[in-house]
């Protein structure tokens, strides 16, 4: 192909993608750049129409990291709880997901499609609906959990019957953890289930001939074969859970006393308080944290593919 023909083909390709590029720039790039600009200003509601915001440089970032007096949170505490929340959820997501995938892939098990459909239901329901339902279930007076415990206490008198699940820490943490585990394990189960079905049966037959017991077969055959599929899923689950807004906001709203607040809900709280400049700086910090996790994800995913 001649250089002139190559240039003509390239110009044609650019003309085809130009409309999509313009739309993407308008709905994605412009808000992103505008948010970054706001992070370096004292933007507040009064600046929307009446006056231009003042450029403050890195002051918003300094205020966030140094816990300025006008901010009712500590960034490091929120980040620490965010990491604890993410890791705790992932442990249950992966453990339950892989365990249930192993169970429903048991040879000869009947009704597998029904079990799989029932187990995937939590994933199919919108998260805000699930969160609000669970919030009502944790109600100390009329919630289903306390009513159930009250009913069981007739036979087990030591059970608590009037617990304020969302009003005290760490019970509130256990509550949101339970809700997000309910929402998150089906994804891991489906990924693990698909990977299990791709493992050749002759590997297990060879391990059986070598005298390996079920645990040794799981550790030497199942785990290595699951790793290429599970590593990307775990990293993706990490990012989703780290940035999970609905569960925390709709169940506890960060309470009690902000102890269940995570970074994304704290950023929303700043927006709600009209501190748009500080909220934008907070969002930029979250962006770089997630960027780091994404780069780590790409590195680990590539490593898993080479196994």
C-alpha positions, 0 to 999 in steps of 0.5 A: 500500500502506498503512503498516499493510500495509507494517509487516505485510509487514516483520514477516513478512519478519523472521520468515522470516529470523530463524532464519537470522540466529540461526544466522549469528550463532552460527557467524560473528558470535560467534566473530569477536567472541570472537576480537577480544576475545582480541586484547586479552588474554593468552589462553593454554591455561591460561585455557581452563578454569582462570582468566580471561585478563588484559586487556592493551589494545593490548600484543599489537599493539605486540608484533607491530609492534615485534618483541617478543623472545619473537616469532621473526619480524618482522611487516614481513619476513613482510608483505613476503614475503607481498606478494612471494609474492602479486604473483609468483604473480599475474603467472604466473597471469594471464600463463599463464591469458590465454596459454593461453586465447588458444591454446585459443580459436584458430579451427579448433583441434581437441580444445579440450574435451580441452585445457580439461579437462586444463588445468583438472585442477590446479584440480579437485584439493584444494590440500592433496593437490597440495601434499603431492604436490609436497612429495614431488617436491621430496625431495632423495633420492627426489623425482621432480624430482631423479631426472628431473634425474639422468636428464637429466644423462646428456646434460646433465652441467651439470644439478644432481642432488642439490639440496635444493629446500626446505632453502635460500632462494630455492630454497624460494620458487621451489618454493612459487611453482611449486606455487601457479602450478600451482594458480592459472592454471586459474582465470584461464584459465577467466575469460579464455576466457569473456571471449574468447568474448564478444568480437564477431568483427566487431571483429577484422574491422574492425581487420583492414580498418584494417591492424592486425597481430595484436599491435595487434589484441590490444592495441586489441581483446582487452585492453580487452574482457578488462579488465572480466572480468579486473580482478575476477578478478585482485583475487579472485586477489590475496586468495586468494593473499595468504591461501593457507595450504595451499601454504606450510604443507604444502610448506615450513611457512615454512622455511628459517628462516621465510623463506617464512612468510606472514601466515596461516601465521605466525598458525597458528604462534602458535596452535600455540605457545599464544599465543592472544591474540597470534594473535588480534591477528595475525588482526585485523591480517590482517583489516584488511589484507584489508579494505583489499584488498577495498575496493580490489577493489570500487573497481577492479571498479566502475571496470572496469564503467564502461569 
